[in-house]
Amino acid sequence: MSPDEQSFFQRLGERIAGLHRERGLTQVQLAEMLGCSQQQVLSFEKRRRRVPVSTLPGLAKTLGISIEELIGAET
């Protein structure tokens, strides 16, 4: 993984963690809503595993934001 990719996934993990906490969701609750395990959510947050592109729409919807906001894209 390139340094740019590492930085991107670190920021994405931090956003996921912050957003689910802001919404009063635990990792377990978020995982249930996404249909994955709590360990996967933890791995996304800690940058141990890349968030699959196919997961982004459901994750954004669950957190109530756009995919662009989730990935930190500037508009």
N, C-alpha and C positions, 0 to 999 in steps of 0.2 A: 504494500500500500504506500503510495507516495505521501510526502509530507502534507500536501494540499488535501488529499483524501482523508488523512488522519485528522487534520484540523476540522474538516467538514463534519466528519462523523462524531467528533468530540462535541462540537457545537450542537449538532442535532440531538445527541444523547442528553445534553444539558437542557435543551428546549423541551424534550419529551418529559424529562423528570420534573422540570419546573411547571410545565403546563398541567400535568395530571395532578400535581400537588395543589396548584391554584384552584383546580376544579373539585378538590376534595376527594379525588380518586386515589386508591392505593394501587400499587403495582399489580396486585392480584385482581382487583376490579378491572383495571385497564386491560389486563391480559384476557380476562373472561370476555370482555366486550369485543376484543380483537380476535378471539378464538385461538389464542396461543397460550403458552405457559408463562408464569411469573418469571421464570428463569430467562426466558427469551427477552422479556421487557427489561429485566436487569442487564442482560447482555447488550441490548441496544443502548441503554443509558450509560453503561461503563465502557462502551466502544469495544467490547469483546467480539461483537457480531455486527455486521452491517445490516441496516434496515433494508429488507427487500423492497424494490420499487413497487411491487404489487401490494405491499402493506401500507404505503403512504396514503392512498385515498381513505381507507378505513380509519387509519390513525388520525388523519386531519379531521375527518367527520366526527369521530368520537371526541376529539378535543375541542371541536367547535371552531376550527380555523381553516383557512385555505391551505392547500398544499404549499403554495408559495410562502406563506407565513411560516409553516412548519419547517421548511428547509432553509429559511432565512434569505430567500431571494428578494432582492431589491426591485421594487416596481417603479 
